[in-house]
């Protein structure tokens, strides 16, 4: 017996493509009853803005066996049977190993990823022409227990000022959960470690201005009820949900670009796969001109050197990273004290 399937017509730069969606009635968000076909239609409807934000970049696909409550895994390499218009680019991982990684160049490619049960899309901050040098500085504002989205908003507004003082224009989007993602377009002149140091410099300046509200403490036991500035998302092969990417959360929220003017009047639940297509039609894409005037991280790197001279050096890397030069011990502070 043939499996259930449907054909979805997807517009793109090369005309209309007919994309097969198998098991279209599979429920992906059980609480809302939203299906795989609902997800594919959403991606097709926001396709132009989605590709503008996430295309021409190595991308990792967060795929699910059944629905958001079930088994999931990350897919980076091009799977067998990928359409001819889905390409790959070689990237170098922290281990120094090189391997091809998926690239999405048109809405139909993203719909194909949905056919492969992708819900969340995680693009790199660098483009395919130069995967080693990011063209986006990204800062993840992550509310810790005891804080919420409303605490991330003033941190984001102050961070915008910090970046402006460093010569960078900031853009913002909801994370789709409780946090906010602040991006600044940059010239791809520095590799990942330099951009990480620029992020740390901005994070430390934000922390100095809002010491009771913001923290750069890597260890959770030291963060308190503050907004954590997650500098480690700036590392090579570390990604966050892309603009217009759905999230695997009960309300089918979307990581949605917003304007700075509306930031204090929104909540993450405003942006879902049901509401974002209409929003795009009505208001346009707040990130449409993001890369028209990229800035430089040189000023932030000057702040980094200043802080290093004052005794503030490298911060911990993720646990699966190789040991990095100047990195402090990767030991939870409370455990380190017990060993003394």
N, C-alpha and C positions, 0 to 999 in steps of 0.2 A: 504494500500500500504506500503510495507516494506521501511524503511528509507535506504538511501544510506550508504554503509559501505564497508570497505576493510580490508584485513588481512595483517599485517606487521610482518615479521619474524625477531625476535630480538635475537642476540647471547648473551650469558651470562655465568656465572660460572656453571650453571646447564644445559647447552646445549641451544638449540634453543627453544624459545617460540613463539607461534603464538598469536599476540595481535590484537584484533579487534579495528579498528578506525572507529567510526561512523561520518557521515558528513565530509568525508575527503577533500571535495572540498570547505569547508567553508573558506572564505578568512579571515585570522587573521591579516595580515598587508596590509590594503587597498592600501597604496601608492605603494607597490611593487607587490601586487597580490599574496603574499605567503600564503599558505593554511595550514590547520590543518595537512594534510598529510606531507607537507614540514617540519613542525615543528617536527612531530613524527619521520620522517626519520633522521632529524638532531640529535635528542636525541639518536637514535639508533646508528648512526655513531660515535658519541663522547662518547658513553656509558661507556666505560672502564675508561676514564679519568674523566668523570662526576661523576661516582660512587666513584672513588678514592677520589675525593674532597668533595663530599656531602653525601656519604653513611655512614651508621652507626651513623647517627646524627638525632636528632629531626629536622623535617623540616616543614616549613609552605609553603603552595602552594598559589600563587597569581593567581586566576582563573578568567576567563572572560566569560560573558554570550554569546557574539558574537565575537567581535574583540577588538583590543587594544583601540579603540575609545569608546567602550561601557561600560556597567556596569561591575564592578569587585568586588571581595571580597577575603578575606583570609580564607583558610581552613587549620585547624590544626589537627582536630580529624579525625580518620579513618572513611570515609563515608561508608554507608551500601553498600554491594556488592563488596567490595575491594577483589582482588585476595588473595588466601591463602598465597602467597609469599610476600605480603605487610604487614608489622608488625607495631606495635606501642610500645611506651615506656612511662611510666609515667614520667611527668616532673612537677616541681613546678614553678608556675608563681609568679610574684611580689606580688600578692594579698595573697600569701601563699596557694592558692588553687592548688590541684594536679589534673592532668588530662592526659589521654593518648594522645600522639602526634605521627604523622606519622613518619615512618622511611623507607628510600629507600635503599635496599640492592643489587639491580642488575639493569641493564639497562632496563629490561622489566617493572620493577616497575615505573621507570621514564616515560616510554612510556605510561603506564597506567595513570599516572598523566596527561599527555598530552591529552589522551582520555577524561579526566575529565575537559578539557579546561584550563589546567595550562599552563602559559607562563613563569612565573618567579618563581624560586625555592629559598627559604630563609632558609638555614641550620643554626642550632645553632653552636656555637664554641666549643661545648662539645660533647662527644661521649655517646653512649647509656649505657655503663658500669658505667659511672659516670657523669650524666647530670648536676650535681651541680658545677663541676670543669672544666672550659674550658681547652682545650689542644691547643687553638690558641689564641694569642693576635692579635686583629684586630684593625687597625686604618684607618678610612675613611677620605681621603683628599678631601674636598668638595669646589670647586671654587665658590666664591660668585659673585654676579653681578659686572661686570667690570673686571672679571678675567675668565680664561678658562683653558683648559687642559694643555696648555703650561706653565701656572703658577704652576700647580700642580706637574709637572715633577721635577723642582729643589727642591721643598719641599720634595718630595719623596726621592730624592737622599740624601738630608741632613738627613732625618729621618732614612735612612738606616745606616748612620754613627752613629747616636744617639743610635740606637738599638744595633749596634755592640759594642759600648762602654759599654753597659749594659749586654753584653755577649749573645746577641740574633742574630740569622741569619734571615734576612728579605727576604720575597718573595713578589712579586708584581703582580697585575692584573689591567686591566682597569675596571672601574665600568660599562662600557657599555654606559655611558653618558659622562659627562665632567670631572669626577673625577678619582681618583686612590684609590685602596685598598691595604694597606700594611699589610701583615700577618707575624707573627713570631710563629713558633711551640714552645710550652711550655709544661713542665711536668704538668699533671693535679693535682697539689698539693694545689692549692688555689681556693677559691670560687669566684663568679662573682664580688663581691664588691672589693676584693683585686686586681683582674685583671683590673677592672675599674680604681683603684687608680694607678696601674702601667701604664696604658694608659695615664692618666692625667699627670703623672710625665714625660713621654716621650714627650707628647704634649707641656708641659711647657718648657722643654729644647729646643725643636725645635723652639718654639716661641721666646725664648731668643736669639737664633742664627739668626733668620730671622724675627725680629720684624716688618719690613715694608712689609713682604710678607705673614706672617702666623698669625692666631689668634686662641685663645681658647675661645673667647667671645661667650657665649651661646645665648645672645640676638642679633637678627639680626641687630638692630639699632646700635650696637656697633662694628660690624665686619668690616665695610668698604669694600674696594675693595681688599680683601685678600683671602687666602685659609683657610677655616675653618677646624680645626682638630676636627672632631665630636666624642668626647669622649663618648657620651651617646650611641653610637652603641655598647659599651662594656657591657651594662647592660644585666641582665637576660631578656630573651624573646625579645631582640632587635636584629634584624638580618639584613644583607645586602645580595644582590643578590649573589648567590654562583658562584664559578668558573665554567665556561662554561654554565652558565644559560643565556638563551635569556633575552632580555629586551623588555618591552612593549613600544617601541619607533618606530617612523616611518620607520627607516632604518633597523629594525630587527637586531640591534647590540647585541653583546654578551659580557658578563663580562669575559674577556679572560686573563689567565695567560700569562705573557711575561717575558723575561729575562731582567736583569738590563742593559745588554749591548745594547739591542735594544730600550730601553725606550725612548731615545731622538730622535728616528727616526721613531716613529709610530704616528698614530692618532686613536681615538676610532672607526672611521668609517671603519678602516681596517678589523675589526673583526665582522663578521655577521654570521648568520646561513648558509649562502651560502659559506663563505670562511674558516671558522674555521675547518671543517672536513679535508680539504686538508692541512691546516697548520699543524694539528696534525700528519698527515701521513708523512709530509715532515720533520718536525723539532722535533717531539716528544712533550711530556708534560713537560714544564718548572718546574712544581710542583711535578714531579714524586718522588723525594727524600725528599719532605718537612719534613716528620715526622721521618726521619732516625736518627736525632740528636736533639731532643727537648732541649730547654734551660730552664732557671729558671727566674722568675720575681723578685727574691729576691733583685737584685741590683736596679731595678726600684722602688721597695717598699722602699728601703733605700733612694732613691731620694725623694720619696713622704714624708717620715718622715722629711727629711731635709727641704723640702719646707713648710711643716706644722709648723715646729719650727720657720721658718722665717715669719710666718703669712699668708701663702697661704694654705688655707684649702679646704674643700669640695666645689664642684661646683654644680650648679642646676641639678636636675634630670628631666626626661620627665614629662609633666604635669599630666599624668595618673598614675604616681607612688605614692605610699604612701609617706608621709613625712618621710625623711631619717635623721638620726642623723648627726648633724653638717651642714646640708644643709642651704645655704643662702635663704632669702625669694624668693619665686617664683613670683616676681613682676617685670614687665618690668621697667627698670631703669627710663625711662621718666615718667611713671605713678607714680612711687614711689616719684619722685621729686615734682610732682604736689600735692601730698598729704601732703608734708612737710609744 
